[in-house]
Amino acid sequence: MGLTISKAHDLMNEALDYRAARQDMIAGNIANADTPFYRPRDIRFEETLAKKSAQIFNDKGQTLPMAKTDGMHLDGTTLPMDLKPTTFFRDGHMARNDGNSVDLDVETTELSKNSMMYNAIIAAKKKGTGIYKSVIDASAKTS
């Protein structure tokens, strides 16, 4: 069994993977800005990470239990948790005459936001591993 840095370490790794996939998808949208009838794609993974975070940290969330006024009432069912990100077409912008609906302003904004989030996760991971590094360095000096 390896050293576990924190419960959130694997979650951050997964978030980095999703951010990298989103970066590739947005870059593909920009590359196809002149392709006739191209529709921009995106990936939605925030809900997936939130569900996975709730699993890791045993967060039950704020759910209201179903009232049972009689012992013969059936229990409520829980929906299966779908832990997969979803890809979708980001429409909503006017298509040009060639049918392409890529908006370069939107794509570059999304690319910048995604890049900042990726860098923030990297910084958080460095900070978390830096704590363990300082402990190891301090213990090496006392030996």
VMD Tcl script that builds the backbone (N, CA, C; Angstrom):
set m [mol new atoms 429]
animate dup $m
set s [atomselect $m all]
$s set {name element resname resid chain x y z} {
  {N N MET 1 A 0.840 -1.170 0.000}
  {CA C MET 1 A 0.000 0.000 0.000}
  {C C MET 1 A 0.885 1.234 0.000}
  {N N GLY 2 A 0.588 2.193 -0.856}
  {CA C GLY 2 A 1.384 3.398 -0.982}
  {C C GLY 2 A 0.984 4.449 0.012}
  {N N LEU 3 A 1.753 5.501 0.026}
  {CA C LEU 3 A 1.487 6.634 0.893}
  {C C LEU 3 A 0.313 7.430 0.343}
  {N N THR 4 A -0.670 7.653 1.185}
  {CA C THR 4 A -1.820 8.460 0.788}
  {C C THR 4 A -1.601 9.872 1.287}
  {N N ILE 5 A -1.508 10.812 0.379}
  {CA C ILE 5 A -1.250 12.201 0.754}
  {C C ILE 5 A -2.497 12.803 1.396}
  {N N SER 6 A -3.633 12.649 0.753}
  {CA C SER 6 A -4.894 13.122 1.314}
  {C C SER 6 A -6.028 12.431 0.569}
  {N N LYS 7 A -7.211 12.554 1.116}
  {CA C LYS 7 A -8.377 11.988 0.448}
  {C C LYS 7 A -8.656 12.690 -0.875}
  {N N ALA 8 A -8.299 13.958 -0.925}
  {CA C ALA 8 A -8.598 14.751 -2.119}
  {C C ALA 8 A -7.556 14.586 -3.223}
  {N N HIS 9 A -6.443 13.911 -2.949}
  {CA C HIS 9 A -5.371 13.785 -3.934}
  {C C HIS 9 A -5.862 13.109 -5.215}
  {N N ASP 10 A -6.539 11.982 -5.088}
  {CA C ASP 10 A -7.055 11.294 -6.276}
  {C C ASP 10 A -8.113 12.130 -6.986}
  {N N LEU 11 A -8.908 12.845 -6.225}
  {CA C LEU 11 A -9.930 13.718 -6.809}
  {C C LEU 11 A -9.275 14.838 -7.623}
  {N N MET 12 A -8.177 15.375 -7.103}
  {CA C MET 12 A -7.465 16.421 -7.843}
  {C C MET 12 A -6.839 15.860 -9.116}
  {N N ASN 13 A -6.324 14.634 -9.045}
  {CA C ASN 13 A -5.772 14.008 -10.252}
  {C C ASN 13 A -6.847 13.852 -11.321}
  {N N GLU 14 A -8.015 13.432 -10.902}
  {CA C GLU 14 A -9.124 13.275 -11.837}
  {C C GLU 14 A -9.560 14.623 -12.405}
  {N N ALA 15 A -9.578 15.638 -11.555}
  {CA C ALA 15 A -9.935 16.982 -12.015}
  {C C ALA 15 A -8.925 17.483 -13.043}
  {N N LEU 16 A -7.654 17.175 -12.839}
  {CA C LEU 16 A -6.630 17.566 -13.815}
  {C C LEU 16 A -6.852 16.858 -15.147}
  {N N ASP 17 A -7.224 15.576 -15.086}
  {CA C ASP 17 A -7.504 14.832 -16.317}
  {C C ASP 17 A -8.673 15.457 -17.081}
  {N N TYR 18 A -9.732 15.810 -16.352}
  {CA C TYR 18 A -10.898 16.421 -16.985}
  {C C TYR 18 A -10.558 17.803 -17.539}
  {N N ARG 19 A -9.769 18.566 -16.805}
  {CA C ARG 19 A -9.364 19.892 -17.296}
  {C C ARG 19 A -8.521 19.766 -18.563}
  {N N ALA 20 A -7.639 18.764 -18.606}
  {CA C ALA 20 A -6.823 18.546 -19.810}
  {C C ALA 20 A -7.705 18.144 -20.987}
  {N N ALA 21 A -8.694 17.293 -20.742}
  {CA C ALA 21 A -9.620 16.890 -21.809}
  {C C ALA 21 A -10.417 18.093 -22.303}
  {N N ARG 22 A -10.824 18.955 -21.388}
  {CA C ARG 22 A -11.583 20.150 -21.774}
  {C C ARG 22 A -10.703 21.099 -22.579}
  {N N GLN 23 A -9.431 21.214 -22.185}
  {CA C GLN 23 A -8.502 22.067 -22.929}
  {C C GLN 23 A -8.365 21.581 -24.366}
  {N N ASP 24 A -8.242 20.255 -24.535}
  {CA C ASP 24 A -8.145 19.683 -25.879}
  {C C ASP 24 A -9.416 19.933 -26.686}
  {N N MET 25 A -10.567 19.817 -26.028}
  {CA C MET 25 A -11.832 20.005 -26.714}
  {C C MET 25 A -12.007 21.452 -27.171}
  {N N ILE 26 A -11.643 22.389 -26.311}
  {CA C ILE 26 A -11.759 23.806 -26.680}
  {C C ILE 26 A -10.766 24.141 -27.785}
  {N N ALA 27 A -9.563 23.601 -27.698}
  {CA C ALA 27 A -8.568 23.828 -28.748}
  {C C ALA 27 A -9.073 23.275 -30.083}
  {N N GLY 28 A -9.761 22.138 -30.045}
  {CA C GLY 28 A -10.364 21.578 -31.251}
  {C C GLY 28 A -11.441 22.481 -31.818}
  {N N ASN 29 A -12.211 23.112 -30.925}
  {CA C ASN 29 A -13.231 24.062 -31.389}
  {C C ASN 29 A -12.588 25.242 -32.103}
  {N N ILE 30 A -11.506 25.751 -31.529}
  {CA C ILE 30 A -10.814 26.884 -32.144}
  {C C ILE 30 A -10.215 26.474 -33.488}
  {N N ALA 31 A -9.651 25.262 -33.537}
  {CA C ALA 31 A -9.046 24.787 -34.782}
  {C C ALA 31 A -10.085 24.617 -35.888}
  {N N ASN 32 A -11.328 24.347 -35.509}
  {CA C ASN 32 A -12.394 24.150 -36.493}
  {C C ASN 32 A -13.268 25.391 -36.678}
  {N N ALA 33 A -12.728 26.546 -36.340}
  {CA C ALA 33 A -13.508 27.787 -36.445}
  {C C ALA 33 A -13.922 28.087 -37.878}
  {N N ASP 34 A -13.207 27.559 -38.863}
  {CA C ASP 34 A -13.543 27.816 -40.264}
  {C C ASP 34 A -14.120 26.589 -40.971}
  {N N THR 35 A -14.428 25.538 -40.212}
  {CA C THR 35 A -14.999 24.329 -40.796}
  {C C THR 35 A -16.509 24.502 -40.960}
  {N N PRO 36 A -17.014 24.357 -42.172}
  {CA C PRO 36 A -18.459 24.528 -42.374}
  {C C PRO 36 A -19.276 23.533 -41.537}
  {N N PHE 37 A -20.353 24.008 -40.969}
  {CA C PHE 37 A -21.321 23.234 -40.183}
  {C C PHE 37 A -20.739 22.625 -38.910}
  {N N TYR 38 A -19.603 23.124 -38.436}
  {CA C TYR 38 A -19.010 22.613 -37.191}
  {C C TYR 38 A -19.736 23.224 -36.004}
  {N N ARG 39 A -20.046 22.384 -35.026}
  {CA C ARG 39 A -20.693 22.819 -33.787}
  {C C ARG 39 A -19.691 22.642 -32.650}
  {N N PRO 40 A -19.457 23.682 -31.847}
  {CA C PRO 40 A -18.475 23.571 -30.759}
  {C C PRO 40 A -18.922 22.579 -29.695}
  {N N ARG 41 A -17.954 21.842 -29.178}
  {CA C ARG 41 A -18.214 20.830 -28.154}
  {C C ARG 41 A -17.616 21.275 -26.833}
  {N N ASP 42 A -18.145 20.719 -25.764}
  {CA C ASP 42 A -17.616 20.991 -24.432}
  {C C ASP 42 A -17.838 19.757 -23.575}
  {N N ILE 43 A -17.258 19.765 -22.403}
  {CA C ILE 43 A -17.406 18.632 -21.490}
  {C C ILE 43 A -17.861 19.171 -20.140}
  {N N ARG 44 A -18.806 18.505 -19.537}
  {CA C ARG 44 A -19.333 18.895 -18.231}
  {C C ARG 44 A -18.914 17.813 -17.229}
  {N N PHE 45 A -18.102 18.207 -16.266}
  {CA C PHE 45 A -17.612 17.226 -15.297}
  {C C PHE 45 A -17.709 17.718 -13.859}
  {N N GLU 46 A -18.164 18.936 -13.646}
  {CA C GLU 46 A -18.227 19.476 -12.292}
  {C C GLU 46 A -19.168 18.665 -11.404}
  {N N GLU 47 A -20.317 18.241 -11.963}
  {CA C GLU 47 A -21.258 17.436 -11.181}
  {C C GLU 47 A -20.640 16.091 -10.816}
  {N N THR 48 A -19.870 15.531 -11.746}
  {CA C THR 48 A -19.205 14.251 -11.509}
  {C C THR 48 A -18.218 14.376 -10.362}
  {N N LEU 49 A -17.424 15.448 -10.372}
  {CA C LEU 49 A -16.452 15.650 -9.297}
  {C C LEU 49 A -17.148 15.919 -7.965}
  {N N ALA 50 A -18.263 16.630 -7.997}
  {CA C ALA 50 A -19.002 16.898 -6.759}
  {C C ALA 50 A -19.551 15.600 -6.163}
  {N N LYS 51 A -20.064 14.723 -7.004}
  {CA C LYS 51 A -20.574 13.436 -6.520}
  {C C LYS 51 A -19.443 12.576 -5.965}
  {N N LYS 52 A -18.321 12.571 -6.671}
  {CA C LYS 52 A -17.177 11.785 -6.218}
  {C C LYS 52 A -16.633 12.348 -4.906}
  {N N SER 53 A -16.621 13.677 -4.775}
  {CA C SER 53 A -16.181 14.314 -3.535}
  {C C SER 53 A -17.101 13.927 -2.384}
  {N N ALA 54 A -18.400 13.908 -2.641}
  {CA C ALA 54 A -19.354 13.504 -1.603}
  {C C ALA 54 A -19.115 12.058 -1.178}
  {N N GLN 55 A -18.762 11.199 -2.129}
  {CA C GLN 55 A -18.449 9.807 -1.800}
  {C C GLN 55 A -17.197 9.720 -0.938}
  {N N ILE 56 A -16.155 10.438 -1.334}
  {CA C ILE 56 A -14.877 10.365 -0.626}
  {C C ILE 56 A -15.000 10.882 0.800}
  {N N PHE 57 A -15.676 12.003 0.974}
  {CA C PHE 57 A -15.754 12.639 2.283}
  {C C PHE 57 A -17.027 12.280 3.047}
  {N N ASN 58 A -17.754 11.284 2.563}
  {CA C ASN 58 A -18.981 10.802 3.207}
  {C C ASN 58 A -19.965 11.934 3.481}
  {N N ASP 59 A -20.090 12.831 2.534}
  {CA C ASP 59 A -21.007 13.953 2.649}
  {C C ASP 59 A -22.366 13.497 2.139}
  {N N LYS 60 A -23.315 13.490 3.013}
  {CA C LYS 60 A -24.659 13.032 2.638}
  {C C LYS 60 A -25.441 14.116 1.913}
  {N N GLY 61 A -24.925 15.352 1.975}
  {CA C GLY 61 A -25.661 16.434 1.337}
  {C C GLY 61 A -26.883 16.809 2.154}
  {N N GLN 62 A -27.632 17.710 1.651}
  {CA C GLN 62 A -28.835 18.136 2.345}
  {C C GLN 62 A -30.042 17.534 1.640}
  {N N THR 63 A -30.305 16.286 1.962}
  {CA C THR 63 A -31.452 15.622 1.369}
  {C C THR 63 A -32.560 15.530 2.417}
  {N N LEU 64 A -33.727 15.708 1.963}
  {CA C LEU 64 A -34.891 15.624 2.827}
  {C C LEU 64 A -35.424 14.200 2.776}
  {N N PRO 65 A -35.451 13.509 3.915}
  {CA C PRO 65 A -35.957 12.131 3.886}
  {C C PRO 65 A -37.454 12.108 3.591}
  {N N MET 66 A -37.873 11.052 2.891}
  {CA C MET 66 A -39.280 10.918 2.552}
  {C C MET 66 A -40.066 10.464 3.785}
  {N N ALA 67 A -41.153 11.149 4.050}
  {CA C ALA 67 A -41.975 10.816 5.209}
  {C C ALA 67 A -42.791 9.555 4.929}
  {N N LYS 68 A -42.866 8.690 5.912}
  {CA C LYS 68 A -43.707 7.493 5.818}
  {C C LYS 68 A -44.733 7.578 6.939}
  {N N THR 69 A -45.974 7.713 6.552}
  {CA C THR 69 A -47.037 7.835 7.552}
  {C C THR 69 A -47.670 6.485 7.874}
  {N N ASP 70 A -47.270 5.461 7.131}
  {CA C ASP 70 A -47.818 4.128 7.349}
  {C C ASP 70 A -46.697 3.127 7.125}
  {N N GLY 71 A -46.674 2.059 7.895}
  {CA C GLY 71 A -45.644 1.038 7.771}
  {C C GLY 71 A -45.670 0.306 6.440}
  {N N MET 72 A -46.798 0.376 5.735}
  {CA C MET 72 A -46.929 -0.306 4.449}
  {C C MET 72 A -46.394 0.530 3.282}
  {N N HIS 73 A -46.038 1.789 3.540}
  {CA C HIS 73 A -45.501 2.617 2.466}
  {C C HIS 73 A -44.146 2.081 2.015}
  {N N LEU 74 A -43.896 2.204 0.742}
  {CA C LEU 74 A -42.609 1.764 0.197}
  {C C LEU 74 A -41.536 2.802 0.494}
  {N N ASP 75 A -40.306 2.321 0.622}
  {CA C ASP 75 A -39.185 3.235 0.785}
  {C C ASP 75 A -38.921 3.936 -0.541}
  {N N GLY 76 A -38.383 5.123 -0.461}
  {CA C GLY 76 A -38.014 5.850 -1.674}
  {C C GLY 76 A -36.825 5.167 -2.341}
  {N N THR 77 A -36.724 5.341 -3.609}
  {CA C THR 77 A -35.591 4.758 -4.325}
  {C C THR 77 A -34.530 5.825 -4.526}
  {N N THR 78 A -33.306 5.383 -4.541}
  {CA C THR 78 A -32.216 6.299 -4.843}
  {C C THR 78 A -31.763 6.019 -6.262}
  {N N LEU 79 A -31.516 7.080 -6.962}
  {CA C LEU 79 A -31.065 6.936 -8.338}
  {C C LEU 79 A -29.605 6.515 -8.348}
  {N N PRO 80 A -29.217 5.667 -9.286}
  {CA C PRO 80 A -27.811 5.275 -9.347}
  {C C PRO 80 A -26.950 6.491 -9.688}
  {N N MET 81 A -25.781 6.542 -9.074}
  {CA C MET 81 A -24.899 7.680 -9.323}
  {C C MET 81 A -24.119 7.432 -10.605}
  {N N ASP 82 A -24.321 8.292 -11.554}
  {CA C ASP 82 A -23.590 8.218 -12.809}
  {C C ASP 82 A -22.331 9.065 -12.654}
  {N N LEU 83 A -21.188 8.411 -12.556}
  {CA C LEU 83 A -19.947 9.119 -12.299}
  {C C LEU 83 A -19.142 9.320 -13.574}
  {N N LYS 84 A -19.815 9.706 -14.639}
  {CA C LYS 84 A -19.119 9.948 -15.894}
  {C C LYS 84 A -19.384 11.372 -16.343}
  {N N PRO 85 A -18.339 12.020 -16.846}
  {CA C PRO 85 A -18.575 13.356 -17.401}
  {C C PRO 85 A -19.375 13.254 -18.693}
  {N N THR 86 A -20.045 14.317 -19.033}
  {CA C THR 86 A -20.853 14.293 -20.247}
  {C C THR 86 A -20.323 15.328 -21.232}
  {N N THR 87 A -20.287 14.940 -22.487}
  {CA C THR 87 A -19.921 15.887 -23.533}
  {C C THR 87 A -21.206 16.391 -24.180}
  {N N PHE 88 A -21.165 17.626 -24.625}
  {CA C PHE 88 A -22.351 18.216 -25.230}
  {C C PHE 88 A -21.917 19.240 -26.266}
  {N N PHE 89 A -22.853 19.619 -27.111}
  {CA C PHE 89 A -22.614 20.671 -28.086}
  {C C PHE 89 A -22.959 21.997 -27.443}
  {N N ARG 90 A -22.034 22.945 -27.507}
  {CA C ARG 90 A -22.255 24.259 -26.929}
  {C C ARG 90 A -22.861 25.159 -27.998}
  {N N ASP 91 A -24.152 25.045 -28.155}
  {CA C ASP 91 A -24.864 25.884 -29.111}
  {C C ASP 91 A -25.455 27.071 -28.367}
  {N N GLY 92 A -26.060 27.930 -29.060}
  {CA C GLY 92 A -26.637 29.110 -28.441}
  {C C GLY 92 A -26.082 30.372 -29.067}
  {N N HIS 93 A -25.106 30.180 -29.924}
  {CA C HIS 93 A -24.559 31.313 -30.657}
  {C C HIS 93 A -25.065 31.223 -32.086}
  {N N MET 94 A -25.215 32.345 -32.682}
  {CA C MET 94 A -25.697 32.388 -34.067}
  {C C MET 94 A -24.695 31.714 -34.993}
  {N N ALA 95 A -25.196 30.835 -35.814}
  {CA C ALA 95 A -24.344 30.205 -36.809}
  {C C ALA 95 A -24.101 31.191 -37.937}
  {N N ARG 96 A -22.905 31.121 -38.467}
  {CA C ARG 96 A -22.587 31.975 -39.603}
  {C C ARG 96 A -23.259 31.406 -40.852}
  {N N ASN 97 A -23.033 32.060 -41.962}
  {CA C ASN 97 A -23.633 31.611 -43.222}
  {C C ASN 97 A -23.206 30.194 -43.595}
  {N N ASP 98 A -21.998 29.781 -43.168}
  {CA C ASP 98 A -21.537 28.431 -43.492}
  {C C ASP 98 A -22.015 27.389 -42.481}
  {N N GLY 99 A -22.841 27.775 -41.513}
  {CA C GLY 99 A -23.400 26.845 -40.533}
  {C C GLY 99 A -22.510 26.615 -39.329}
  {N N ASN 100 A -21.340 27.221 -39.268}
  {CA C ASN 100 A -20.418 27.068 -38.156}
  {C C ASN 100 A -20.873 27.984 -37.021}
  {N N SER 101 A -20.914 27.460 -35.790}
  {CA C SER 101 A -21.372 28.265 -34.658}
  {C C SER 101 A -20.276 28.500 -33.620}
  {N N VAL 102 A -19.007 28.372 -34.017}
  {CA C VAL 102 A -17.899 28.634 -33.107}
  {C C VAL 102 A -17.755 30.144 -32.933}
  {N N ASP 103 A -17.768 30.595 -31.696}
  {CA C ASP 103 A -17.542 31.997 -31.365}
  {C C ASP 103 A -16.162 32.086 -30.719}
  {N N LEU 104 A -15.200 32.693 -31.400}
  {CA C LEU 104 A -13.829 32.735 -30.902}
  {C C LEU 104 A -13.704 33.466 -29.571}
  {N N ASP 105 A -14.540 34.465 -29.340}
  {CA C ASP 105 A -14.508 35.158 -28.046}
  {C C ASP 105 A -14.889 34.208 -26.916}
  {N N VAL 106 A -15.933 33.433 -27.126}
  {CA C VAL 106 A -16.372 32.465 -26.111}
  {C C VAL 106 A -15.301 31.399 -25.914}
  {N N GLU 107 A -14.753 30.893 -26.995}
  {CA C GLU 107 A -13.764 29.809 -26.900}
  {C C GLU 107 A -12.498 30.271 -26.184}
  {N N THR 108 A -12.004 31.459 -26.512}
  {CA C THR 108 A -10.783 31.922 -25.847}
  {C C THR 108 A -11.035 32.240 -24.374}
  {N N THR 109 A -12.231 32.725 -24.050}
  {CA C THR 109 A -12.586 32.958 -22.648}
  {C C THR 109 A -12.639 31.650 -21.887}
  {N N GLU 110 A -13.297 30.639 -22.459}
  {CA C GLU 110 A -13.378 29.328 -21.811}
  {C C GLU 110 A -11.998 28.693 -21.683}
  {N N LEU 111 A -11.143 28.887 -22.680}
  {CA C LEU 111 A -9.780 28.364 -22.640}
  {C C LEU 111 A -9.002 29.007 -21.494}
  {N N SER 112 A -9.153 30.310 -21.315}
  {CA C SER 112 A -8.471 31.011 -20.223}
  {C C SER 112 A -8.981 30.567 -18.861}
  {N N LYS 113 A -10.308 30.457 -18.719}
  {CA C LYS 113 A -10.883 30.002 -17.446}
  {C C LYS 113 A -10.396 28.601 -17.107}
  {N N ASN 114 A -10.389 27.718 -18.097}
  {CA C ASN 114 A -9.966 26.346 -17.874}
  {C C ASN 114 A -8.488 26.285 -17.488}
  {N N SER 115 A -7.680 27.092 -18.137}
  {CA C SER 115 A -6.248 27.133 -17.842}
  {C C SER 115 A -5.997 27.626 -16.414}
  {N N MET 116 A -6.745 28.646 -15.986}
  {CA C MET 116 A -6.594 29.141 -14.610}
  {C C MET 116 A -7.000 28.080 -13.589}
  {N N MET 117 A -8.077 27.359 -13.864}
  {CA C MET 117 A -8.510 26.294 -12.952}
  {C C MET 117 A -7.469 25.172 -12.894}
  {N N TYR 118 A -6.907 24.822 -14.033}
  {CA C TYR 118 A -5.866 23.786 -14.097}
  {C C TYR 118 A -4.667 24.215 -13.243}
  {N N ASN 119 A -4.237 25.465 -13.411}
  {CA C ASN 119 A -3.099 25.967 -12.636}
  {C C ASN 119 A -3.408 26.033 -11.144}
  {N N ALA 120 A -4.647 26.339 -10.782}
  {CA C ALA 120 A -5.037 26.374 -9.370}
  {C C ALA 120 A -4.973 24.979 -8.752}
  {N N ILE 121 A -5.388 23.981 -9.493}
  {CA C ILE 121 A -5.321 22.605 -8.980}
  {C C ILE 121 A -3.865 22.176 -8.814}
  {N N ILE 122 A -3.022 22.527 -9.781}
  {CA C ILE 122 A -1.595 22.213 -9.690}
  {C C ILE 122 A -0.993 22.874 -8.447}
  {N N ALA 123 A -1.328 24.138 -8.205}
  {CA C ALA 123 A -0.819 24.854 -7.032}
  {C C ALA 123 A -1.277 24.185 -5.737}
  {N N ALA 124 A -2.524 23.742 -5.695}
  {CA C ALA 124 A -3.040 23.057 -4.502}
  {C C ALA 124 A -2.309 21.735 -4.275}
  {N N LYS 125 A -2.053 21.012 -5.353}
  {CA C LYS 125 A -1.321 19.750 -5.223}
  {C C LYS 125 A 0.101 19.989 -4.735}
  {N N LYS 126 A 0.759 21.026 -5.252}
  {CA C LYS 126 A 2.128 21.348 -4.817}
  {C C LYS 126 A 2.151 21.714 -3.342}
  {N N LYS 127 A 1.157 22.477 -2.908}
  {CA C LYS 127 A 1.103 22.872 -1.506}
  {C C LYS 127 A 0.905 21.658 -0.614}
  {N N GLY 128 A 0.015 20.756 -1.036}
  {CA C GLY 128 A -0.238 19.553 -0.240}
  {C C GLY 128 A 0.979 18.649 -0.141}
  {N N THR 129 A 1.691 18.472 -1.241}
  {CA C THR 129 A 2.880 17.618 -1.210}
  {C C THR 129 A 4.052 18.336 -0.557}
  {N N GLY 130 A 4.048 19.670 -0.574}
  {CA C GLY 130 A 5.111 20.434 0.079}
  {C C GLY 130 A 5.119 20.238 1.575}
  {N N ILE 131 A 3.945 20.047 2.161}
  {CA C ILE 131 A 3.845 19.798 3.602}
  {C C ILE 131 A 4.582 18.507 3.954}
  {N N TYR 132 A 4.369 17.449 3.171}
  {CA C TYR 132 A 5.036 16.177 3.445}
  {C C TYR 132 A 6.536 16.275 3.194}
  {N N LYS 133 A 6.923 17.035 2.197}
  {CA C LYS 133 A 8.340 17.216 1.891}
  {C C LYS 133 A 9.040 17.914 3.039}
  {N N SER 134 A 8.388 18.926 3.615}
  {CA C SER 134 A 9.014 19.653 4.743}
  {C C SER 134 A 9.135 18.748 5.959}
  {N N VAL 135 A 8.180 17.865 6.183}
  {CA C VAL 135 A 8.271 16.933 7.301}
  {C C VAL 135 A 9.416 15.947 7.096}
  {N N ILE 136 A 9.549 15.454 5.877}
  {CA C ILE 136 A 10.634 14.520 5.567}
  {C C ILE 136 A 11.984 15.218 5.702}
  {N N ASP 137 A 12.078 16.445 5.188}
  {CA C ASP 137 A 13.330 17.196 5.308}
  {C C ASP 137 A 13.681 17.475 6.770}
  {N N ALA 138 A 12.690 17.819 7.569}
  {CA C ALA 138 A 12.930 18.103 8.992}
  {C C ALA 138 A 13.346 16.852 9.733}
  {N N SER 139 A 12.774 15.723 9.405}
  {CA C SER 139 A 13.146 14.479 10.090}
  {C C SER 139 A 14.526 14.017 9.661}
  {N N ALA 140 A 14.946 14.337 8.434}
  {CA C ALA 140 A 16.270 13.968 7.979}
  {C C ALA 140 A 17.344 14.779 8.699}
  {N N LYS 141 A 17.033 16.019 9.070}
  {CA C LYS 141 A 18.009 16.869 9.768}
  {C C LYS 141 A 18.215 16.434 11.194}
  {N N THR 142 A 17.200 15.825 11.826}
  {CA C THR 142 A 17.318 15.407 13.212}
  {C C THR 142 A 18.032 14.074 13.349}
  {N N SER 143 A 18.173 13.346 12.281}
  {CA C SER 143 A 18.820 12.029 12.362}
  {C C SER 143 A 20.315 12.142 12.399}
}
mol reanalyze $m
mol bondsrecalc $m
mol representation Tube
mol addrep $m
